[in-house]
């Protein structure tokens, strides 16, 4: 931490909070996942609101419940799953730049809808990078540890001179994701995409930053042989032998061994990261 | 070569052998196509990630379809010795599946001259080929929720060593104390595509 630089202290991390940025590129060939913010759109918005470069690291809070104390005066913004935000007990704006005085306590409540809330600090969170990224990867076990009570987060200087007026996308109550055919469409029965889109599917509790695991109609395969391992992408919908789809998120493994039926459109991938366990999720095919 | 669609930032190029995967990777590295951000070689495919602001998906697919990748033998000069103790919980099951004695499984596994075909699954996990075909066994019907770090395992034509404790469905025949992954080390991965690997009995060291 450079002398005179800012810092914030984690008073309460909530159920699960990590540091995230755009993730790690260049190490996939030795098996290192991309990782990065699960909801890249809300993450980018938080950085834009405080005048950061897109590469700055921010906090990703799962189910809210975050409480921070500013050691120095800082500018913050809270985006993603909408929560009540307070500064020293007074209501503050969600989705806007907030001035926080030194010593003030910022509380982020539980989200009314959605799952992941982002908190960016002007200058970015400056914890040490691992392989070029400050993201915590829960699958690979790489990156900074999850936030704990008493974690001190130094503030960096990853700022941008000019700020474009950011566009706020509220997290919708109903999640419907646009999908396009994936690389192994021909491994499935003709009606597999129709069945996926007809649903209904529910997000299972064992979902995490690696993948959404879905409960709903099984997607029938045409072939039962084993697929040799092949590369995966964020948004890939893979179907294991039991037919229940698995939708990969930020910390997906580099390769997978089951066929990918469809891929969530890039425009809708942020919505997958806001899907709550126990809640419905639906899909529609690109026309 | 088939070029399969894979979202708006990647395409999957499929060829008919691992050697052609290497040939294609070599061609892609040589040409250094602008906008290609990452290559992920696997058993029969290369996942080509790209930046759609620099190169369009259809243009990249067209470029790939015009390639005629020649088979290329892979292998760096680097040979890594992995010490192993054959006491895995699935050793009896593997022996039963292959109609061999457990001691023969160990012997045949030690005789293999392996090469890292590709990496994936987890940081530092190499898919090793070059093992005895008699040792090809299917994955377990029910994956374990926790496989210990260092577990030496078999699945299909591959052998591998788990770099860290994680869920997994491979058949566990032994364990190695080698540090396959250390983020503080440069490079962090002990094995990378092309690395040659031999297993040596722990006691012989």
Interface residues (C-beta under 8 A of the other chain):
Chain A: X25 X26 X27 X28 X29 X30 X31 X32 X33 X130 X131 X139 X140 X141 X142 X180 X181 X182 X183 X184 X226 X228 X229 X230 X231 X232 X233 X234 X235 X236 X253 X254 X255 X260 X263 X264 X265 X266
Chain B: X4 X5 X6 X7 X8 X9 X10 X12 X37 X38 X39 X40 X41 X42 X43 X44 X45 X46 X47 X49 X118 X119 X120 X121 X122 X123 X124 X125 X126 X127 X138 X156 X163 X164 X166 X183 X187 X188 X189 X191 X192 X193
